[in-house]
Amino acid sequence: MGPLEGIRVVELADERVAWAGKLLADLGAEVVVIEPPGGAPQRFQGPFLDDTPGGERSLAWWHNNTAKHSVVADLEKERDQVLSLVGRSDVLLEAAAPGYLGTIGLGWGQLSTLDPRLIMVSVTPFGQNSTRSAEPATDLTVMAESGPVWSCGYDDHALPPVRGGGNQGFQTAGNWAVTGLLVALLERERSGRGQHVDVNMSAANNVTTEMASYGWLACGEEMRRQTGRHASPTPTLRTQVRCRDGRYVNSGMPPRDPAAFGRVLDLLDQHGLREEFSLSALLEMGAQREALTLADVAQEPLIAEIFGAGREAMVFLAERLDSYEFFVETQRIGLATGVIYTPGEALRDPNAVARGFPTAVPHPELDRDLTYPGPPYRFSATPWSTRRAPTLGADQHLLD
């Protein structure tokens, strides 16, 4: 039994809310996705298993719809059946154009009158009441306009910004939708009443820009995108380093306190590299100080040099070690570093395997299991679980 066991969610199939529905289903909610006749368009989005297209072979559909149930209905022609299902549910999750559901009797005003305990979660590009609510939007346009894309890319600004793949704009909005829903469920326990959670995709992505949006609002500073590191108003030292074996690591956070400087020196000694590293004396100064703070960097030039030497030491070590060796050894001394994996390598990492992150999901129709990414969290009393995405109309009886 997952933590949301006993909660029923009706999801009106749409790629903008598919991720939110998946998170809820994997947490134990009964998520019933209503697909249009012929199936949701997402079933026909590639890539496909073995590169063979088909409505039951889409990897994108499988990934975003695990543990759900599927029914098929025309919202307008079969409104009464849909209304009956919603009336037996806790949550309606949807991404229709603002105002449309009201025209067919499924709007918030109508549904909340019929069931005051219902929670409705709407995910749209600009929110329900925006003057721009009729404008079209895609994951690309939402990500670009709301700001994250500006912060992603390379030091060479002659190159354009980079938008991450995988519909991250939709998924970011989905995460906010789930957060809002969980708060609404808690409030319903207190007050006994549901509410309408209105998720603005553009705003959701804008507040997910680390310090870029707030840096501009508070300080008037415009962030600069940088290769493999945080966007910043001023250039920072590189963090992506090519290792001895030709692969890359992100050298992450350098030592920031005296004990960490001492551990870096020990690592240099372990590999016989202290004398070769020209800034070892600065590392020794860092290790001998009573305290070090980043706040002192702007005030004391020597502190800035010590911190800079810590960063250079990370680069120096990375260039002289194999990538995985650097990753493991620096992690062991408490530094946040990372080897740059392919997605497949990430699933095979010993820590990921030990945590149970790669998850075998049975596909009876294929007579085999497929490996899926699992949960990034663990619940001791209500374990996470999942199953393959539903075939089209597999749970049609739920409309009866």
Contacts in CASP RR format, 6 or more apart in sequence:
PFRMAT RR
TARGET T0000
AUTHOR 0000-0000-0000
METHOD contacts of the structure
MODEL  1
MGPLEGIRVVELADERVAWAGKLLADLGAEVVVIEPPGGAPQRFQGPFLD
DTPGGERSLAWWHNNTAKHSVVADLEKERDQVLSLVGRSDVLLEAAAPGY
LGTIGLGWGQLSTLDPRLIMVSVTPFGQNSTRSAEPATDLTVMAESGPVW
SCGYDDHALPPVRGGGNQGFQTAGNWAVTGLLVALLERERSGRGQHVDVN
MSAANNVTTEMASYGWLACGEEMRRQTGRHASPTPTLRTQVRCRDGRYVN
SGMPPRDPAAFGRVLDLLDQHGLREEFSLSALLEMGAQREALTLADVAQE
PLIAEIFGAGREAMVFLAERLDSYEFFVETQRIGLATGVIYTPGEALRDP
NAVARGFPTAVPHPELDRDLTYPGPPYRFSATPWSTRRAPTLGADQHLLD
1 28 0 8 1.000
1 382 0 8 1.000
2 27 0 8 1.000
2 28 0 8 1.000
2 379 0 8 1.000
2 382 0 8 1.000
2 383 0 8 1.000
2 384 0 8 1.000
2 385 0 8 1.000
3 27 0 8 1.000
3 28 0 8 1.000
3 379 0 8 1.000
3 382 0 8 1.000
4 24 0 8 1.000
4 27 0 8 1.000
4 28 0 8 1.000
4 29 0 8 1.000
5 28 0 8 1.000
5 29 0 8 1.000
5 382 0 8 1.000
6 28 0 8 1.000
6 29 0 8 1.000
6 30 0 8 1.000
7 24 0 8 1.000
7 28 0 8 1.000
7 29 0 8 1.000
7 30 0 8 1.000
7 90 0 8 1.000
7 91 0 8 1.000
7 185 0 8 1.000
8 29 0 8 1.000
8 30 0 8 1.000
8 31 0 8 1.000
8 32 0 8 1.000
8 88 0 8 1.000
8 89 0 8 1.000
8 90 0 8 1.000
8 91 0 8 1.000
9 21 0 8 1.000
9 24 0 8 1.000
9 25 0 8 1.000
9 29 0 8 1.000
9 30 0 8 1.000
9 31 0 8 1.000
9 32 0 8 1.000
9 89 0 8 1.000
9 90 0 8 1.000
9 91 0 8 1.000
9 92 0 8 1.000
9 93 0 8 1.000
10 32 0 8 1.000
10 34 0 8 1.000
10 82 0 8 1.000
10 85 0 8 1.000
10 86 0 8 1.000
10 89 0 8 1.000
10 91 0 8 1.000
10 92 0 8 1.000
10 93 0 8 1.000
11 17 0 8 1.000
11 18 0 8 1.000
11 21 0 8 1.000
11 31 0 8 1.000
11 32 0 8 1.000
11 33 0 8 1.000
11 34 0 8 1.000
11 68 0 8 1.000
11 93 0 8 1.000
11 94 0 8 1.000
12 33 0 8 1.000
12 34 0 8 1.000
12 75 0 8 1.000
12 92 0 8 1.000
12 93 0 8 1.000
12 94 0 8 1.000
12 95 0 8 1.000
12 96 0 8 1.000
13 33 0 8 1.000
13 34 0 8 1.000
13 35 0 8 1.000
13 36 0 8 1.000
13 39 0 8 1.000
13 40 0 8 1.000
13 42 0 8 1.000
14 40 0 8 1.000
14 94 0 8 1.000
14 95 0 8 1.000
14 96 0 8 1.000
15 41 0 8 1.000
15 42 0 8 1.000
15 45 0 8 1.000
15 64 0 8 1.000
15 167 0 8 1.000
15 170 0 8 1.000
16 95 0 8 1.000
16 123 0 8 1.000
16 124 0 8 1.000
16 170 0 8 1.000
16 173 0 8 1.000
16 174 0 8 1.000
16 201 0 8 1.000
17 93 0 8 1.000
17 94 0 8 1.000
17 95 0 8 1.000
17 121 0 8 1.000
17 123 0 8 1.000
17 174 0 8 1.000
17 177 0 8 1.000
18 42 0 8 1.000
18 64 0 8 1.000
18 65 0 8 1.000
18 170 0 8 1.000
19 64 0 8 1.000
19 167 0 8 1.000
19 170 0 8 1.000
19 171 0 8 1.000
19 174 0 8 1.000
19 175 0 8 1.000
20 93 0 8 1.000
20 121 0 8 1.000
20 123 0 8 1.000
20 173 0 8 1.000
20 174 0 8 1.000
20 175 0 8 1.000
20 177 0 8 1.000
20 178 0 8 1.000
20 181 0 8 1.000
21 29 0 8 1.000
21 31 0 8 1.000
21 33 0 8 1.000
21 65 0 8 1.000
21 68 0 8 1.000
21 93 0 8 1.000
21 178 0 8 1.000
22 31 0 8 1.000
22 63 0 8 1.000
22 64 0 8 1.000
22 65 0 8 1.000
22 66 0 8 1.000
22 67 0 8 1.000
22 68 0 8 1.000
23 174 0 8 1.000
23 175 0 8 1.000
23 178 0 8 1.000
24 31 0 8 1.000
24 91 0 8 1.000
24 93 0 8 1.000
24 178 0 8 1.000
24 181 0 8 1.000
25 31 0 8 1.000
25 65 0 8 1.000
25 66 0 8 1.000
25 67 0 8 1.000
25 68 0 8 1.000
25 386 0 8 1.000
26 66 0 8 1.000
26 67 0 8 1.000
26 375 0 8 1.000
26 384 0 8 1.000
26 385 0 8 1.000
26 386 0 8 1.000
27 384 0 8 1.000
28 67 0 8 1.000
28 385 0 8 1.000
29 91 0 8 1.000
30 69 0 8 1.000
31 67 0 8 1.000
31 68 0 8 1.000
31 69 0 8 1.000
31 93 0 8 1.000
32 68 0 8 1.000
32 69 0 8 1.000
32 70 0 8 1.000
32 71 0 8 1.000
32 85 0 8 1.000
32 89 0 8 1.000
32 395 0 8 1.000
32 398 0 8 1.000
33 40 0 8 1.000
33 65 0 8 1.000
33 68 0 8 1.000
33 69 0 8 1.000
33 70 0 8 1.000
33 71 0 8 1.000
33 390 0 8 1.000
34 71 0 8 1.000
34 72 0 8 1.000
34 73 0 8 1.000
34 75 0 8 1.000
34 82 0 8 1.000
34 85 0 8 1.000
35 43 0 8 1.000
35 70 0 8 1.000
35 71 0 8 1.000
35 72 0 8 1.000
35 73 0 8 1.000
35 392 0 8 1.000
35 393 0 8 1.000
36 72 0 8 1.000
36 73 0 8 1.000
36 74 0 8 1.000
36 75 0 8 1.000
37 72 0 8 1.000
37 74 0 8 1.000
38 72 0 8 1.000
38 392 0 8 1.000
39 55 0 8 1.000
39 72 0 8 1.000
39 392 0 8 1.000
40 61 0 8 1.000
42 58 0 8 1.000
42 60 0 8 1.000
42 61 0 8 1.000
42 64 0 8 1.000
42 65 0 8 1.000
43 54 0 8 1.000
43 55 0 8 1.000
43 56 0 8 1.000
43 58 0 8 1.000
43 61 0 8 1.000
43 392 0 8 1.000
44 53 0 8 1.000
44 54 0 8 1.000
44 55 0 8 1.000
44 58 0 8 1.000
45 58 0 8 1.000
45 60 0 8 1.000
45 61 0 8 1.000
46 53 0 8 1.000
46 58 0 8 1.000
46 59 0 8 1.000
46 60 0 8 1.000
47 58 0 8 1.000
47 59 0 8 1.000
47 60 0 8 1.000
48 54 0 8 1.000
48 57 0 8 1.000
48 58 0 8 1.000
48 59 0 8 1.000
49 57 0 8 1.000
49 59 0 8 1.000
49 366 0 8 1.000
50 57 0 8 1.000
55 61 0 8 1.000
55 392 0 8 1.000
56 365 0 8 1.000
56 391 0 8 1.000
56 392 0 8 1.000
61 389 0 8 1.000
62 370 0 8 1.000
62 372 0 8 1.000
62 388 0 8 1.000
62 389 0 8 1.000
63 372 0 8 1.000
63 389 0 8 1.000
64 389 0 8 1.000
65 389 0 8 1.000
65 390 0 8 1.000
66 361 0 8 1.000
66 372 0 8 1.000
66 386 0 8 1.000
66 387 0 8 1.000
66 388 0 8 1.000
66 389 0 8 1.000
67 385 0 8 1.000
67 386 0 8 1.000
67 387 0 8 1.000
67 389 0 8 1.000
68 389 0 8 1.000
68 390 0 8 1.000
69 390 0 8 1.000
69 394 0 8 1.000
69 395 0 8 1.000
69 398 0 8 1.000
70 390 0 8 1.000
70 391 0 8 1.000
70 392 0 8 1.000
70 393 0 8 1.000
70 394 0 8 1.000
70 395 0 8 1.000
71 85 0 8 1.000
71 393 0 8 1.000
71 395 0 8 1.000
71 396 0 8 1.000
71 398 0 8 1.000
71 399 0 8 1.000
72 392 0 8 1.000
72 393 0 8 1.000
72 396 0 8 1.000
73 81 0 8 1.000
73 82 0 8 1.000
73 399 0 8 1.000
75 82 0 8 1.000
75 104 0 8 1.000
75 106 0 8 1.000
76 104 0 8 1.000
78 399 0 8 1.000
79 104 0 8 1.000
79 105 0 8 1.000
79 106 0 8 1.000
81 399 0 8 1.000
82 106 0 8 1.000
82 399 0 8 1.000
83 105 0 8 1.000
83 106 0 8 1.000
83 114 0 8 1.000
84 399 0 8 1.000
85 398 0 8 1.000
85 399 0 8 1.000
86 92 0 8 1.000
86 106 0 8 1.000
86 111 0 8 1.000
86 115 0 8 1.000
86 118 0 8 1.000
87 111 0 8 1.000
87 114 0 8 1.000
87 115 0 8 1.000
87 118 0 8 1.000
89 118 0 8 1.000
90 117 0 8 1.000
90 118 0 8 1.000
90 119 0 8 1.000
90 185 0 8 1.000
91 118 0 8 1.000
91 119 0 8 1.000
91 120 0 8 1.000
91 121 0 8 1.000
91 181 0 8 1.000
92 106 0 8 1.000
92 111 0 8 1.000
92 118 0 8 1.000
92 119 0 8 1.000
92 120 0 8 1.000
92 121 0 8 1.000
93 121 0 8 1.000
93 123 0 8 1.000
93 177 0 8 1.000
93 181 0 8 1.000
94 101 0 8 1.000
94 120 0 8 1.000
94 121 0 8 1.000
94 122 0 8 1.000
94 123 0 8 1.000
95 122 0 8 1.000
95 123 0 8 1.000
95 124 0 8 1.000
96 122 0 8 1.000
96 124 0 8 1.000
97 124 0 8 1.000
97 133 0 8 1.000
97 134 0 8 1.000
98 122 0 8 1.000
98 124 0 8 1.000
98 127 0 8 1.000
98 128 0 8 1.000
98 129 0 8 1.000
98 130 0 8 1.000
98 133 0 8 1.000
99 107 0 8 1.000
99 128 0 8 1.000
101 107 0 8 1.000
101 108 0 8 1.000
102 108 0 8 1.000
102 109 0 8 1.000
102 110 0 8 1.000
107 120 0 8 1.000
108 120 0 8 1.000
108 122 0 8 1.000
108 196 0 8 1.000
111 118 0 8 1.000
111 120 0 8 1.000
112 118 0 8 1.000
112 120 0 8 1.000
112 194 0 8 1.000
112 196 0 8 1.000
116 192 0 8 1.000
116 193 0 8 1.000
116 194 0 8 1.000
117 188 0 8 1.000
117 192 0 8 1.000
117 193 0 8 1.000
117 194 0 8 1.000
118 194 0 8 1.000
119 181 0 8 1.000
119 184 0 8 1.000
119 185 0 8 1.000
119 188 0 8 1.000
119 194 0 8 1.000
119 195 0 8 1.000
119 196 0 8 1.000
119 197 0 8 1.000
120 195 0 8 1.000
120 196 0 8 1.000
120 197 0 8 1.000
121 177 0 8 1.000
121 180 0 8 1.000
121 181 0 8 1.000
121 184 0 8 1.000
121 196 0 8 1.000
121 197 0 8 1.000
121 199 0 8 1.000
122 128 0 8 1.000
122 196 0 8 1.000
122 197 0 8 1.000
122 198 0 8 1.000
122 199 0 8 1.000
123 173 0 8 1.000
123 174 0 8 1.000
123 177 0 8 1.000
123 199 0 8 1.000
123 201 0 8 1.000
124 133 0 8 1.000
124 198 0 8 1.000
124 199 0 8 1.000
124 200 0 8 1.000
124 201 0 8 1.000
125 132 0 8 1.000
125 133 0 8 1.000
125 135 0 8 1.000
125 137 0 8 1.000
125 142 0 8 1.000
125 200 0 8 1.000
125 201 0 8 1.000
125 202 0 8 1.000
126 132 0 8 1.000
126 133 0 8 1.000
126 135 0 8 1.000
126 137 0 8 1.000
126 200 0 8 1.000
126 201 0 8 1.000
126 202 0 8 1.000
127 133 0 8 1.000
127 198 0 8 1.000
127 199 0 8 1.000
127 200 0 8 1.000
127 201 0 8 1.000
127 203 0 8 1.000
128 198 0 8 1.000
129 198 0 8 1.000
130 200 0 8 1.000
137 201 0 8 1.000
137 202 0 8 1.000
139 166 0 8 1.000
139 167 0 8 1.000
139 168 0 8 1.000
139 169 0 8 1.000
139 170 0 8 1.000
140 163 0 8 1.000
142 169 0 8 1.000
142 170 0 8 1.000
142 173 0 8 1.000
142 201 0 8 1.000
142 202 0 8 1.000
142 205 0 8 1.000
143 149 0 8 1.000
143 163 0 8 1.000
143 164 0 8 1.000
143 168 0 8 1.000
143 169 0 8 1.000
143 205 0 8 1.000
144 161 0 8 1.000
144 163 0 8 1.000
145 202 0 8 1.000
146 201 0 8 1.000
146 202 0 8 1.000
146 203 0 8 1.000
146 204 0 8 1.000
146 205 0 8 1.000
146 206 0 8 1.000
146 209 0 8 1.000
147 205 0 8 1.000
147 206 0 8 1.000
147 209 0 8 1.000
147 212 0 8 1.000
147 213 0 8 1.000
148 168 0 8 1.000
148 169 0 8 1.000
148 172 0 8 1.000
148 205 0 8 1.000
148 208 0 8 1.000
148 209 0 8 1.000
148 212 0 8 1.000
149 161 0 8 1.000
149 162 0 8 1.000
149 163 0 8 1.000
149 164 0 8 1.000
150 161 0 8 1.000
150 212 0 8 1.000
150 223 0 8 1.000
150 225 0 8 1.000
150 231 0 8 1.000
151 161 0 8 1.000
151 209 0 8 1.000
151 210 0 8 1.000
151 212 0 8 1.000
151 223 0 8 1.000
151 225 0 8 1.000
151 231 0 8 1.000
152 161 0 8 1.000
152 162 0 8 1.000
152 163 0 8 1.000
152 164 0 8 1.000
152 225 0 8 1.000
152 231 0 8 1.000
153 159 0 8 1.000
153 161 0 8 1.000
153 162 0 8 1.000
153 225 0 8 1.000
153 226 0 8 1.000
153 227 0 8 1.000
153 228 0 8 1.000
154 162 0 8 1.000
154 225 0 8 1.000
154 226 0 8 1.000
154 227 0 8 1.000
155 225 0 8 1.000
155 226 0 8 1.000
155 227 0 8 1.000
155 235 0 8 1.000
157 224 0 8 1.000
157 225 0 8 1.000
161 225 0 8 1.000
162 225 0 8 1.000
169 201 0 8 1.000
169 204 0 8 1.000
169 205 0 8 1.000
170 201 0 8 1.000
172 201 0 8 1.000
172 204 0 8 1.000
172 205 0 8 1.000
172 208 0 8 1.000
173 199 0 8 1.000
173 201 0 8 1.000
173 204 0 8 1.000
173 205 0 8 1.000
174 199 0 8 1.000
174 204 0 8 1.000
175 204 0 8 1.000
176 199 0 8 1.000
176 204 0 8 1.000
177 197 0 8 1.000
177 199 0 8 1.000
180 197 0 8 1.000
180 199 0 8 1.000
181 197 0 8 1.000
184 194 0 8 1.000
184 195 0 8 1.000
184 197 0 8 1.000
187 193 0 8 1.000
187 194 0 8 1.000
187 195 0 8 1.000
188 194 0 8 1.000
188 195 0 8 1.000
206 213 0 8 1.000
207 213 0 8 1.000
210 230 0 8 1.000
210 231 0 8 1.000
211 223 0 8 1.000
211 230 0 8 1.000
211 231 0 8 1.000
212 223 0 8 1.000
212 231 0 8 1.000
215 221 0 8 1.000
215 223 0 8 1.000
215 233 0 8 1.000
216 222 0 8 1.000
216 223 0 8 1.000
219 233 0 8 1.000
221 233 0 8 1.000
222 233 0 8 1.000
223 231 0 8 1.000
223 232 0 8 1.000
223 233 0 8 1.000
224 231 0 8 1.000
224 232 0 8 1.000
224 233 0 8 1.000
224 234 0 8 1.000
224 235 0 8 1.000
225 231 0 8 1.000
226 232 0 8 1.000
226 235 0 8 1.000
226 236 0 8 1.000
227 238 0 8 1.000
227 240 0 8 1.000
228 239 0 8 1.000
228 240 0 8 1.000
228 250 0 8 1.000
229 236 0 8 1.000
229 238 0 8 1.000
229 239 0 8 1.000
229 240 0 8 1.000
229 250 0 8 1.000
229 252 0 8 1.000
230 236 0 8 1.000
237 308 0 8 1.000
237 311 0 8 1.000
237 312 0 8 1.000
237 315 0 8 1.000
238 315 0 8 1.000
239 250 0 8 1.000
239 251 0 8 1.000
239 252 0 8 1.000
240 248 0 8 1.000
240 249 0 8 1.000
240 250 0 8 1.000
240 251 0 8 1.000
240 340 0 8 1.000
241 248 0 8 1.000
241 249 0 8 1.000
241 250 0 8 1.000
241 251 0 8 1.000
241 314 0 8 1.000
241 315 0 8 1.000
241 318 0 8 1.000
241 319 0 8 1.000
242 248 0 8 1.000
242 318 0 8 1.000
242 319 0 8 1.000
243 249 0 8 1.000
243 318 0 8 1.000
243 319 0 8 1.000
243 321 0 8 1.000
243 322 0 8 1.000
243 323 0 8 1.000
243 326 0 8 1.000
244 319 0 8 1.000
244 320 0 8 1.000
244 321 0 8 1.000
244 322 0 8 1.000
245 322 0 8 1.000
245 323 0 8 1.000
246 323 0 8 1.000
247 322 0 8 1.000
247 323 0 8 1.000
247 339 0 8 1.000
247 340 0 8 1.000
248 323 0 8 1.000
248 339 0 8 1.000
248 340 0 8 1.000
249 318 0 8 1.000
249 323 0 8 1.000
249 326 0 8 1.000
249 327 0 8 1.000
249 337 0 8 1.000
249 338 0 8 1.000
249 339 0 8 1.000
249 340 0 8 1.000
250 337 0 8 1.000
250 338 0 8 1.000
250 340 0 8 1.000
251 311 0 8 1.000
251 314 0 8 1.000
251 315 0 8 1.000
251 318 0 8 1.000
251 330 0 8 1.000
251 337 0 8 1.000
252 314 0 8 1.000
252 335 0 8 1.000
252 336 0 8 1.000
252 337 0 8 1.000
252 338 0 8 1.000
253 335 0 8 1.000
253 336 0 8 1.000
253 337 0 8 1.000
254 307 0 8 1.000
254 308 0 8 1.000
254 310 0 8 1.000
254 311 0 8 1.000
254 313 0 8 1.000
254 314 0 8 1.000
254 335 0 8 1.000
255 261 0 8 1.000
255 262 0 8 1.000
255 263 0 8 1.000
255 264 0 8 1.000
255 283 0 8 1.000
255 310 0 8 1.000
255 313 0 8 1.000
255 335 0 8 1.000
256 292 0 8 1.000
256 294 0 8 1.000
256 307 0 8 1.000
257 291 0 8 1.000
257 292 0 8 1.000
258 286 0 8 1.000
258 287 0 8 1.000
258 288 0 8 1.000
258 289 0 8 1.000
258 290 0 8 1.000
258 291 0 8 1.000
258 292 0 8 1.000
259 287 0 8 1.000
260 333 0 8 1.000
260 334 0 8 1.000
260 335 0 8 1.000
261 283 0 8 1.000
261 284 0 8 1.000
261 286 0 8 1.000
261 287 0 8 1.000
261 292 0 8 1.000
261 306 0 8 1.000
261 310 0 8 1.000
262 283 0 8 1.000
262 286 0 8 1.000
262 287 0 8 1.000
263 333 0 8 1.000
263 334 0 8 1.000
263 335 0 8 1.000
264 283 0 8 1.000
264 310 0 8 1.000
264 313 0 8 1.000
264 314 0 8 1.000
264 317 0 8 1.000
264 333 0 8 1.000
264 335 0 8 1.000
265 274 0 8 1.000
265 280 0 8 1.000
265 283 0 8 1.000
265 284 0 8 1.000
265 287 0 8 1.000
266 333 0 8 1.000
267 317 0 8 1.000
267 329 0 8 1.000
267 330 0 8 1.000
267 333 0 8 1.000
268 274 0 8 1.000
268 277 0 8 1.000
268 280 0 8 1.000
268 283 0 8 1.000
268 313 0 8 1.000
268 317 0 8 1.000
270 329 0 8 1.000
271 317 0 8 1.000
271 320 0 8 1.000
271 321 0 8 1.000
273 316 0 8 1.000
273 317 0 8 1.000
273 320 0 8 1.000
274 280 0 8 1.000
277 283 0 8 1.000
277 313 0 8 1.000
277 316 0 8 1.000
279 308 0 8 1.000
279 309 0 8 1.000
279 310 0 8 1.000
279 312 0 8 1.000
279 313 0 8 1.000
282 305 0 8 1.000
282 306 0 8 1.000
282 308 0 8 1.000
282 309 0 8 1.000
282 310 0 8 1.000
283 306 0 8 1.000
283 309 0 8 1.000
283 310 0 8 1.000
283 313 0 8 1.000
285 302 0 8 1.000
285 306 0 8 1.000
286 292 0 8 1.000
286 306 0 8 1.000
289 306 0 8 1.000
292 303 0 8 1.000
292 306 0 8 1.000
292 307 0 8 1.000
294 307 0 8 1.000
296 303 0 8 1.000
297 303 0 8 1.000
297 304 0 8 1.000
297 307 0 8 1.000
298 304 0 8 1.000
314 330 0 8 1.000
314 335 0 8 1.000
314 337 0 8 1.000
317 326 0 8 1.000
317 330 0 8 1.000
318 326 0 8 1.000
321 329 0 8 1.000
323 339 0 8 1.000
323 340 0 8 1.000
324 339 0 8 1.000
326 337 0 8 1.000
326 339 0 8 1.000
327 337 0 8 1.000
327 338 0 8 1.000
327 339 0 8 1.000
330 337 0 8 1.000
331 337 0 8 1.000
331 338 0 8 1.000
341 349 0 8 1.000
346 352 0 8 1.000
347 353 0 8 1.000
347 357 0 8 1.000
347 358 0 8 1.000
347 371 0 8 1.000
347 373 0 8 1.000
348 358 0 8 1.000
352 358 0 8 1.000
355 378 0 8 1.000
356 374 0 8 1.000
357 373 0 8 1.000
357 374 0 8 1.000
357 375 0 8 1.000
357 376 0 8 1.000
358 371 0 8 1.000
358 372 0 8 1.000
358 373 0 8 1.000
358 374 0 8 1.000
359 371 0 8 1.000
359 372 0 8 1.000
359 373 0 8 1.000
359 374 0 8 1.000
359 386 0 8 1.000
360 369 0 8 1.000
360 370 0 8 1.000
360 371 0 8 1.000
360 372 0 8 1.000
361 369 0 8 1.000
361 370 0 8 1.000
361 371 0 8 1.000
361 372 0 8 1.000
361 386 0 8 1.000
361 387 0 8 1.000
361 388 0 8 1.000
362 368 0 8 1.000
362 369 0 8 1.000
362 387 0 8 1.000
362 388 0 8 1.000
363 369 0 8 1.000
363 370 0 8 1.000
363 388 0 8 1.000
365 391 0 8 1.000
370 388 0 8 1.000
372 386 0 8 1.000
374 384 0 8 1.000
374 386 0 8 1.000
375 384 0 8 1.000
377 384 0 8 1.000
378 384 0 8 1.000
END
